[in-house]
Amino acid sequence: MNLSDFLLTLIPFTPAELQDISSHFKKENIPKNTLLIEHRQISKKLYFIEKGMGRSYYLKEDGKEVTQWFFGVGKFMSSVDSFFQQSPSLYFLETLEDSIVYSISNERMDLLFSKYHKMEQLGRLVSIEMLTKVVNKLNAIQFQTARERYDYMLAEFPDISYRVPLGHIASYLGMTQETLSRIRRG
């Protein structure tokens, strides 16, 4: 899904508004396994994924990676708190596949929010969607069985098991790879 089509699914922008808004985004081809943000770095860009997949993760004290979130086609990707607050990120952000993204800086996003009330509406709708997904994931980890968490992830990301290493999936679900393998077999 390209950026213009996505924007129009949420807000009825005029063709002139859509053209102006799109002009603030830069289309980029980003290779697989590219680190977009490192821990403690300030997130300078927000990315919209047209093609590919990414993830955010953090490192435990023992150096183990824990996947916080996956980002697929038609979604915005960033260390959100770092991007909007311009504070150091708690997470790493990387591409998991060769990706085509549209990126925008914090300054340009603020300009669009000031210029267009509809962009503020878009920001609110996207924020609500993201917050809901984070709460759903937290609830899943706290209240669901490993099998229920796996099924929930597949509903959210249907083809993820073909696209993402199992270690990333297991850490996202809060389980070992062995448990994940048992669930997938059963």
N, C-alpha and C positions, 0 to 999 in steps of 0.2 A: 504494500500500500504506500503510495507516495504522500508527501506531506500535505499537499493541497486537498487531496481526497479525504485524508484523515480530518483536517480542519473542518471541512464541509459536513462531515458526519456529525459533528457536535454543535456547530454554530453556522447560521446562514450568512456567511460573509458575502459581500458583493464582489464581483470580479475585480474591481479596482482595489478593494481592501485586500483581497487574497493575493493579488500581484505584489502589492507593497509589502505585506507581511512576509511573503515567500522570499522577497529580495533581501531580507535581513538574515536569512539562513544560508549557510554555505554547504553545498553538496560535497561529500568526501567519500573516497574509497579507502577503507581501513583494513589492512591485512589481519588475518586470524592471529590470535594471541598477542594483540597489541595492548599494552597498558595505557589507558587513557588518563587515569588518575592513580596516584600512589597515596598510601597512607600518609597523613599529615600535610598533604598538598591541598591547596585551595582549588576547588573545581571551577574552572574558568568557562566551561561550555556545558550546555544541555544538548543532548543528541536525540534525534528522532530516527528510529530504525526503519529504513525502507526494505533492506534485505540483510539477513544475517541474524546473529544472536550475541548477546553479551551477558555478563554477570558482574555483580558486586560481591566482594568477599573481604574477610578480615583474617588476620593471623593470630592464632592462640599463642600463649607464652611458649609452648613447645615447638612453634613454627608451623603447626598444622593449619591448612587453609580451611575456613568455614564459609561456605557460600551463603550469602544473605538473600540474594534475589537473582532471578533470571529476567532478561529483557528480550522480548521477541519482536517480530515485525509489527509495525503499527503502534509501537509504544515509545515513550520517552525514556531515556536512560541518563542517569547522572547520580552523583552522590548528592541527593536533593538538598539536604540541610546545608552542605558545604556550598553548593551553587547559589542558593537563594540568600544565605546569610553571609556568604564569602568568608567562611571559617574553615579551618583545617578539616579535611575529611577523615573519618574514622575507618574508611574502606578503601580498597583498591577497586578499580573498575577496568574490565578488560573485555575485548572481543573474543568470542569463542569460535567464530567463523569469519571468513572474508565478508566484510560488511559494507553496505552503502548506507550512509547516514546523512542527515541534515543537521548541522550544528549551529548554535546561536550563543553569543556571549551574554553574560549577565546584564551588561550595560544595554545591549540591543533589546533584550527581553524587557527590561524596565522601560525602555523607550516605547516599545509596542504596547505595554500595559498602560502607559500614560496617554498614548495617542488614540487607542481604541478601547472603548468600554467592552466591546465584544471579546477582546483578548483577555480582559480581566475575568469575564465569564468563562472563557476557555480554561484559564488557569485554575479557577475554582472547580470546574468539572473534572479536570485532570487530577487536581489535588484530592478531591473527594474519592475518585476511583482508586488512586494510589493508597490513600489512608485506609480505605475499606479492604484492599488486598493485604495490606500489612496487618491489620487487625485480624482478618481471616486466617492468615498464616500463623500469627501468634496463638489464636484460638486452636488451630489445628495442632500445633506443637504441644499446647497445654492439655487439650481435652480429647484428642483423637488417638486411636491406636496407630501403630506404624502402617498397617494396611490402609486405613482410612486416609492417612496423610499422603500416602503414595497415590491413591485414587484421586484425591483432591488435586495433587500436582498434575496428574495426567489430564484432568478436566481443564486445568489452567494452561498447560503446555502439552498438547496431545502427542506431538512427535519428538519430545525432548529426549527420550531414551535412545533415539537414533542419532542425535546431534550433539550430545553432551557426555563427557566421560562420567562413568558411574560414580566415581569418587566425589565429583561435584554435586551430583544428585543426592547421594547419601548424606553429605554434609548439609545440604539445603534442607533435607527432611529431618535432620537431627538423629541419624541412625548410622550404624556401621555398614560397610559395604557387604558384609556377610548377611546382615539382616535384610538389606535391600535385595540381595540375590535370592534369598529364601522367599521373599514376597513375590518377586517376579516369576519364580518357578511355580509358586502355588497358585 
